[in-house]
Amino acid sequence: MKIGVITFPGTLDDVDAARAARYADAEAVSLWHADEDLHGVDAVIVPGGFSYGDYLRCGAIARFAPVMTSVVEAARKGMPVLGICNGFQILCEAGLLPGALVRNAKLHFVCRDQWLRVENNTTSWTGRYEKGAEILVPLKSGEGGYVADQSTLDELEGEGRVVFRYVGENPNGSRNDIAGVCSANGRVVGLMPHPEHAIDALTGPSDDGLGMFYSAVDALVAATA
Ligand SMILES: NC(=O)CC[C@H](N)C(=O)O
């Protein structure tokens, strides 16, 4: 299976996201912000970092990159897409996920290992997890506060589209302790924490994040069966 990993000017975690895809036995395909197509990949990861220097708002410029036209089109046709941190911000700016990410409540950049609860294990990126499982992955962001209007929050909760929830102290003021959400079809997932930095205990706090990448490969294999 081919998983594309996009690099924008300012992206930081593309190499780690590609490594995580390879750990899950996928072929990682580098995509560039200026690409006009997705080079035949089966899924896409929009990784973390500081695309375009976070100018205007995190993700506000990257969402206009040429590659994002293809990502939006592919996502609307059912391609699995994962947005990690800045990638989550970009997917919200591009309209593929509801809500927005705002400055952390205490206006400090938060960088710590963070416990999460898996609330939805039916998405393209969470099938390997038990519902209710708690995983430990790094959180490192300045605009990690998930916000949405009450009707959107009610819709997300009612439809089970909150995929990850912070456990313990809320690190950034996110409404309903939301750490990640998904599209209505469960194919597009965005989260602020970094599963690509938790794929082996040697280089991260755990290997709890690896399941997301295996889940995508499982979903892609199942879709072609
Ligand atoms: N690690 C990241 O991707 C950071 C995302 C964004 N630059 C923020 O600080 O919120």
The ligand as an SDF file (V2000), in Angstrom:
LIG
                    3D

 10  9  0  0  0  0  0  0  0  0999 V2000
    3.8820   20.0960   16.1290 N   0  0  0  0  0  0  0  0  0  0  0  0
    3.0900   20.7830   15.2850 C   0  0  0  0  0  0  0  0  0  0  0  0
    2.6920   20.3160   14.2410 O   0  0  0  0  0  0  0  0  0  0  0  0
    2.7860   22.2150   15.6600 C   0  0  0  0  0  0  0  0  0  0  0  0
    1.5590   22.7480   14.9200 C   0  0  0  0  0  0  0  0  0  0  0  0
    1.4350   24.2230   15.0240 C   0  0  0  0  0  0  0  0  0  0  0  0
    2.6400   24.8610   14.4630 N   0  0  0  0  0  0  0  0  0  0  0  0
    1.2200   24.5870   16.4970 C   0  0  0  0  0  0  0  0  0  0  0  0
    2.1760   24.9950   17.1480 O   0  0  0  0  0  0  0  0  0  0  0  0
    0.1260   24.3900   17.0170 O   0  0  0  0  0  0  0  0  0  0  0  0
  1  2  1  0
  2  3  2  0
  2  4  1  0
  4  5  1  0
  5  6  1  0
  6  7  1  0
  6  8  1  0
  8  9  2  0
  8 10  1  0
M  END
$$$$
